[in-house]
């Protein structure tokens, strides 16, 4: 007997080989994604809205722990052409490579979803503070701890939705027939104290849409 699997908080399950496609996952697995490609373009757009204007963005991730980075980089590069921004990958994998971000003083930083970046967020935030450049993050946790701004999904909501799929499977539904669903609830957080320390201005339009503003 094959045991059905319902996942949550998974990025790009297609390219990672978990499912065949989102609408028809196939096999015995389905669930809920946390971050999709288009969201990466939103992060880049946010960086281009701050003043002084950001014209170069370094994309930070660990290739060993973010196998979906290639998908997001393609989306970011597509958005960069429209936004007239230069994008450059900035892979990190240890304390030394994170510390080197302090020398990236000629652009903003975009931190991709990655458990490595979360686990090393104190070092990341320290390097960014030393560089004195704007950065956008994938999790509200970074903003709570001093980061500038984040646009993130609601992991708790995904777990609740996953429970609904489990209930349906227990009542006879097949995992292969339940489409993988992208996130529907997002949260924008902005840290004005960080903005002041960095010497950047967050536009009123962006602030007006924020779910939480730290002053």
N, C-alpha and C positions, 0 to 999 in steps of 0.2 A: 504493500500500500504506500502510495506517495503522499507525504504530508504537505498540505498547502501552506504557503508562506505569505504573510502580509508584512511588507516593510513600510517604514516611515523615515523621514529625514534622510533621504538618499538623493544624491545629485546625479543627474543624467544616467538613469538606469539602463538606457539603450546602449550607449557607447561603452558602458562598463560590462555589458553582456548579460545583465540580469533578465531582461525581457526583450522580445523581438521588436515590439513597438508599443507606444503608449496606449493606443486604442485597442489593440489585441495582443496582450502581453504573452499569451501562449504559455505552455508548461504549467507549472503549479505555483507561480509566484505573481503577485501584483502588489499595489500599494500606493504610496504618496511621496512625491518628490519634494525636496526643499528649495532648491535653486535651479532655475533653468537658464539657458543661454541668454534670452532677451533681458533678463534681470541684470546681467553684467553690463549691458549697454546703458541701463538706468544708472548704475553706479558711476560710469564714466560721465554721463550727462551731469550728474550732481557736482562732480569735480569742476566741470567747465563753468559752472554758475557762480563760483565764489570769486571774490575780488581781493587781491589782484588776479587777473586772468591766468589760468593754468593752460599752457600750450603743450606740455610734455607730461606723460603719465607713465609711471613705472608700475607694472602689475606684479604683485608679490604673491608667491605660492611655493610650496614644496613639491617638485615633480613626483617624488616617491609616495606622497600621501594625498595628492590631488590628481588622480588619473583623468579627471574630467576637465582639467585646465585647458587642454587644446580646444575643446568646444567653446569654452568661454572666451578664450583669446581670439578665436575667429569672430565671435560676436562683437567683442570689444574693438577689434581692428575695423570691422565694418562700420560700427558707430563712429569710430575715430575719423573716418574719411568725411562723414557728414558734419561732424563737430569741429573739423579742422584742428585735430589734436594729433601729436605724435605719440605712439604707444610703444613701449619697450618692455619685454619680459624681464623680471628681476627675481629669478629663482633663489630661494633660501633653503638651507638644509642643516644649519648648525648655528651656534652662537656667533661665530665669526662672520658668517654671511649676513646674519641679521644686523650685527653691529655696523657692517659696511653700509647699510642703508642710511646711516647718519651723514654720509657724504653725497647722497642724492639730493642736492640742494637746488637743482635746476628744474624741478617739476613736482607734481603731486604723486601720491601713492594710492593704489587701489589694491586692497587686500582681498584675495579670493577666499571662498569658503574652504576651510582646511583645518582639520583637527590639530595639525602641527602649529599653525598660526595661533589658534586658540590657546594651546598649551604653553606657547612662548609669547603670549601677548604682553607680558610685562617688559620683556626685552624689546619687542617690536615698538611699543609705545615710547620707551625710552629713546630708541634710535630715531623715531619720527620727531619727537620733541627736540632732540639735538639738531636734526636737520632743519627744523622750523619750516615744514612744508605741510600743506593740507593733505589729509588722507580720508578715504571713505572705507568703511568696514562692512563686513557681512553679518555682524552680530551686534546687538545692542550692548552686550557685555563690554566691548571695547570702549564705547562712548561713556558708559557708567564709570569706567576706570581712567578717563581722561582723553579718549579719542575724540576727533572732531565731529563725525557724523556717520550714521549707519542707516542702511535700508535693508530690513531683514524680514524673514518669514516668521510665522508663529508656530514653533515646534509643538507646543501643547495642543494646538488645534489639529495638527496632523495626527497626533496620537489618538485624539478623540475620533477623528474620521476613520483611522485605521481600525479602531474598535468596532465601528459600524460595519466595516468589511468582514471582520472576523465573525460578527453575529450573522451576517448573510451566508457566509460559508458554512457555519455550523447548522444553518437551516437548509442547506442543500445546494447553494450556489457554487459554481466552479470558479476557482481563482483566474483561470484563463479567460473567462467571460467578463471579468470585472476590469474596466479600463484603469490604467495607471493615471492618477490625477495630479496635476500641477497645483501649487499653492494658490489660495484665493485670498488670504489675509496677509497684509504686509504692515510693517511699522517703520516709520521714519523718526529717528532720534537725532537731535542736534545739541552739541555742547558749546554754548556761547562763551564759557570760560576758556575753553580750548581755542576758540576762534580769536578771542582777545589776545591770548598768549602768543598765537601764531601771527597776529597782525593781519588777519583776513576778515572779510565781511561776508556774511551769509545773506543772500538776497531775501527781501521780505516775502516774495512769492513762495520760496522754499520753506521759510519759517512758518508761513501760514498753513502749510500742509503737514507740518510735523505733528506726530502723535505725542511727542514729549520733547521739551526744551529745557536743558539744564542751564541755569543762569548763575 
